[in-house]
Amino acid sequence: MKIEFVAVEDFSILPYPERYTLIFITSGSIHGILNERPISISAPGVFCMAEDDDVQVIEKINVSAQSFSFHPEFLNTITLIETKDYFPAAPRIQTGLPLFQREHLYTGVPRVTEKAYPLLFEWFFVLGTEVQAQSDALWVCRIKKYLIQILGLMEELNQNSEHSPVDKVLDYIHTNYSRKISLNDLTNCAHLNRVTLNKLFQERCGKTAFGYLLTHRLKVASDLLTHTDMSLNEIAHSTGFEYDTYFIKQFTARKGISPTTYRITSRKFGTAQ
């Protein structure tokens, strides 16, 4: 499948040829040079590396890390039985790709918040377990699910480098969207009342805090619909909807089409990417 998971990454062979690589540093720190620019990563940290990066690790201090690497072709959506006769190509996962691009002196080292760390630790652990076990026909599907979640979280954390009340709530949403969240959870996180929080969210995001939460959940769900063969019920629970019927209702109201129709059409039009 052109993927590898290394439980103990020693940084001796980097970058891996023809691979994107996510390195999750759980303790210690590294110092080095990435494309002629100095980098320093302390745990908890993530290093996003492309195959053509020039990397020199100069110093490792009590570092523990694991890595997941994948060929760009792994981003192609698997061709499923109901669509393979109609669409000759497949859409590609786009979530998180800027993490591996080096435009605008991008460093490839997105920040990891205290709240994001346990979630990333869990996702990397399950990712490694799935790669090793390959337990059933859907193991690749599950790996893509966790990859989408990890890259999506990294992308969001990187875009929000400030620490305003809105940023604190954004961090909370991006790390907890798969769980039940109340408006009180969001106001407590920001230490603001509902009116003030929604006013700040409207100014920053163009919608209320809860409106943003719903939009983010549907964004993740859209990726899972296009790029995995998870059932609607599984996607609903993975994105914080208690019932698949409520998920279908919200998705259809916001997108104008049902999740099943979206899955088929997104794969069709994704071939033009």
C-alpha positions in Angstrom: 0.0 0.0 0.0 3.1 2.2 -0.1 2.8 3.2 3.5 5.0 2.6 6.5 4.7 3.2 10.2 7.9 3.4 12.3 7.3 3.0 16.0 10.8 4.3 16.9 12.0 6.9 14.4 15.8 7.5 14.7 16.0 10.2 12.0 18.8 8.4 10.2 17.0 8.0 6.8 15.1 11.3 6.1 13.3 12.1 4.0 11.9 8.8 3.0 12.1 8.5 -0.8 8.8 9.1 -2.7 7.0 9.7 0.6 5.3 12.3 2.6 6.2 11.8 6.2 4.6 12.8 9.5 7.0 12.6 12.5 5.4 12.8 15.9 7.9 13.8 18.6 6.6 12.7 22.0 9.6 13.6 24.2 12.9 15.4 23.9 13.9 17.7 21.1 15.7 17.9 17.8 17.7 20.7 16.2 18.7 20.9 12.6 18.4 22.4 9.1 15.4 22.2 6.8 16.0 23.5 3.3 18.8 25.8 4.6 16.7 27.2 7.4 17.3 26.3 11.0 14.5 24.4 12.9 14.1 23.4 16.5 11.3 21.0 17.5 10.5 20.1 21.1 8.0 17.7 22.3 5.1 17.6 21.8 5.7 18.4 18.2 5.0 17.3 14.6 7.4 17.5 11.7 5.8 17.4 8.2 8.3 16.3 5.6 8.1 16.0 1.8 10.2 13.7 -0.3 12.3 16.6 -1.8 13.1 18.3 1.5 16.8 18.7 2.4 17.0 17.8 6.1 20.0 17.6 8.4 19.4 16.7 12.0 22.3 18.2 13.9 21.4 17.4 17.5 19.0 15.0 19.3 18.3 15.5 23.0 16.5 12.5 24.7 14.2 12.4 21.7 11.4 9.8 21.2 9.4 9.9 18.0 7.3 7.8 15.6 6.6 8.4 12.0 4.0 7.6 9.4 5.0 7.9 5.7 2.9 7.5 2.6 3.3 7.6 -1.1 1.3 10.5 -2.8 -0.8 7.8 -4.5 -2.1 6.8 -1.1 -4.1 10.1 -1.2 -6.1 8.8 -4.1 -9.5 7.7 -3.1 -10.0 3.9 -3.3 -12.2 2.9 -6.3 -15.3 1.3 -4.9 -17.6 -1.2 -6.7 -20.5 1.2 -7.2 -18.3 3.8 -8.9 -15.4 2.1 -10.6 -17.2 1.4 -13.9 -18.1 5.1 -14.3 -15.2 7.2 -13.2 -11.8 6.3 -14.6 -9.8 8.3 -12.0 -10.2 9.1 -8.3 -10.3 12.3 -6.3 -7.4 13.0 -4.0 -7.4 13.9 -0.3 -6.5 17.6 -0.1 -6.7 18.1 3.6 -3.3 19.1 5.1 -1.3 19.1 1.8 -0.1 22.7 2.5 1.8 21.2 5.5 4.2 19.5 3.0 4.6 22.5 0.7 7.4 25.0 1.2 5.9 28.1 -0.3 6.3 31.4 1.7 9.2 29.8 3.7 6.8 27.4 5.3 8.7 25.4 8.0 6.7 22.2 8.1 6.5 22.4 11.9 2.9 23.3 12.9 2.4 24.1 16.5 0.9 21.4 18.8 -1.3 22.7 21.7 -1.6 21.1 25.1 -5.2 20.1 24.3 -4.3 18.7 20.9 -1.5 16.5 22.1 -3.6 13.6 23.7 -5.7 13.4 20.6 -2.7 13.2 18.3 -1.1 10.7 20.6 -4.3 8.5 20.4 -4.6 8.9 16.6 -1.0 8.1 15.9 -1.2 5.0 18.2 -4.3 3.7 16.4 -2.7 4.5 13.0 0.3 2.4 13.9 -1.8 -0.4 15.2 -3.9 -0.5 12.0 -0.8 -0.5 9.8 0.7 -3.4 11.7 -2.5 -5.5 12.1 -4.2 -5.0 8.6 -7.0 -6.9 10.3 -9.8 -6.8 7.7 -10.9 -5.5 4.4 -11.4 -1.9 5.7 -8.1 -1.3 7.4 -6.9 1.1 4.6 -10.2 2.9 5.0 -9.6 3.4 8.7 -6.0 4.6 8.2 -7.3 7.2 5.8 -9.8 8.3 8.4 -7.1 8.9 11.0 -4.8 10.5 8.4 -7.6 12.9 7.4 -8.2 13.7 11.1 -4.5 14.2 11.9 -3.8 16.4 8.9 -7.0 18.4 9.4 -6.1 19.1 13.0 -2.5 20.1 12.1 -3.8 22.4 9.3 -6.2 24.1 11.6 -3.7 24.5 14.5 -1.2 26.0 12.1 -3.7 28.6 10.8 -4.5 29.8 14.2 -1.3 30.8 15.8 -2.8 33.5 18.1 -4.3 32.9 21.5 -7.3 35.1 21.6 -10.6 33.8 23.2 -11.8 32.9 19.7 -8.5 30.9 19.1 -9.0 29.1 22.3 -12.5 28.0 21.2 -11.2 27.1 17.8 -8.6 24.9 19.3 -11.3 23.3 21.5 -13.6 22.7 18.6 -10.8 21.2 16.4 -9.8 18.8 19.1 -13.2 17.9 20.5 -15.6 18.0 17.5 -16.1 14.3 17.6 -17.6 14.5 21.1 -20.7 16.0 22.5 -20.2 19.8 22.9 -22.5 22.3 24.5 -22.6 26.1 24.2 -21.6 26.2 27.8 -18.4 24.2 27.0 -17.5 26.9 24.4 -18.3 29.9 26.7 -16.4 28.3 29.6 -13.4 27.7 27.3 -13.3 31.4 26.2 -14.3 32.8 29.7 -16.9 34.9 27.9 -20.7 35.1 27.9 -22.7 33.8 24.9 -23.4 37.2 23.4 -19.8 38.3 23.5 -18.4 35.0 22.2 -20.8 34.9 19.3 -20.1 38.6 18.4 -16.3 37.8 18.2 -17.0 34.7 16.2 -19.2 36.6 13.8 -16.4 39.2 13.3 -13.7 36.5 12.8 -15.5 33.6 11.2 -18.7 35.0 9.8 -20.9 32.8 12.0 -21.7 32.0 15.6 -19.5 29.6 17.6 -22.0 26.8 17.4 -22.5 27.6 13.7 -18.7 27.2 13.2 -18.8 23.9 15.1 -21.5 22.5 12.8 -19.6 23.7 9.7 -16.4 22.1 10.9 -18.1 18.8 11.6 -19.7 18.8 8.2 -16.3 19.6 6.6 -14.7 16.6 8.2 -17.7 14.4 7.3 -17.4 15.5 3.7 -13.8 14.3 3.6 -14.8 11.0 5.1 -17.6 10.6 2.7 -15.4 11.2 -0.3 -12.3 9.4 0.7 -13.4 6.4 2.8 -16.1 3.7 2.7 -17.3 4.3 6.2 -21.0 4.0 6.8 -23.1 7.0 7.5 -23.6 5.9 11.0 -19.8 5.6 11.5 -19.2 9.0 10.0 -21.9 10.6 12.2 -20.3 9.2 15.4 -16.8 10.2 14.2 -17.9 13.8 13.7 -20.0 14.4 16.8 -23.5 13.7 15.6 -25.3 11.5 18.1 -27.6 10.0 15.5 -27.1 9.3 11.8 -30.6 10.6 11.1 -29.6 14.0 12.6 -26.4 14.0 10.6 -28.2 13.3 7.4 -30.7 16.1 8.1 -28.0 18.7 8.9 -25.8 17.6 6.0 -28.7 17.8 3.5 -29.9 21.1 4.8 -26.4 22.7 4.6 -25.1 21.0 1.4 -28.4 20.8 -0.5 -27.9 17.1 -1.2 -27.9 13.9 0.9 -24.6 12.5 2.2 -24.9 9.5 -0.2 -25.4 11.7 -3.2 -22.5 13.9 -2.1 -20.3 10.8 -1.8 -21.0 9.7 -5.4 -20.8 13.2 -7.0 -17.7 14.3 -5.1 -15.9 11.3 -6.4 -17.1 12.0 -9.9 -16.1 15.6 -10.0 -13.0 15.0 -7.9 -11.5 13.3 -10.9 -11.1 16.7 -12.5 -8.7 17.8 -9.7 
